[in-house]
């Protein structure tokens, strides 16, 4: 089963509207005439999204996503953004379950599950993040931790819905630290995730679902990671903030 690679830039709380537009101009220039074999996604802060879309000027070569969405439809939820608001901008992806949302904003598996369902209902593809802390890995509970997050986030979804979303395996200890899981460690975790998906949703779904690796991915390590059979792309923070390095990742994939 061949799965199209997917490389996504998570800008987090970086890059305002003016810088976002400049980024897109430079990124398009760098990639002009180059072969890009992967799906490319950029996930800016909410307020940067309109200027990035404007700079893209209808170029469908890059899909834009959001970093979060509410589990509620509309109404008195100060500070929240709904799926219909993302839909109105034509966004294709939303990152959900990122460890920073779990850690700093108290997002539980149940909340993430509710958000995933809302996104799917709106036709927006979730990039669903899971991953263990250093203590959990050292404590020998990597697999149970991943299994609980996976089953909690994907609860009550159909096999087809799971096949069409993107899972991002992001070991928390590797995010923004410069530490990367070795390609062997990453492959083992990805194979385990695919096995859990197969057990719950069937082998066909497991063969179709794309699983990205995230955690200090950079141009120097992306090829080795992507060469692993169960790694279908990367979710990138730090190395996605400069057009040159994000373009190098996209062309390497
Ligand atoms: C991330 O934010 O999802 C991430 C993987 O960040 P970094 O690439 O900086 O580790």
Boltz pocket constraint, residues with backbone or C-beta under 6 A from the ligand:
constraints:
  - pocket:
      binder: B
      contacts: [[A, 10], [A, 12], [A, 170], [A, 174], [A, 175], [A, 176], [A, 177], [A, 178], [A, 214], [A, 215], [A, 216], [A, 217], [A, 235], [A, 236], [A, 237], [A, 238], [A, 239]]
      max_distance: 6.0
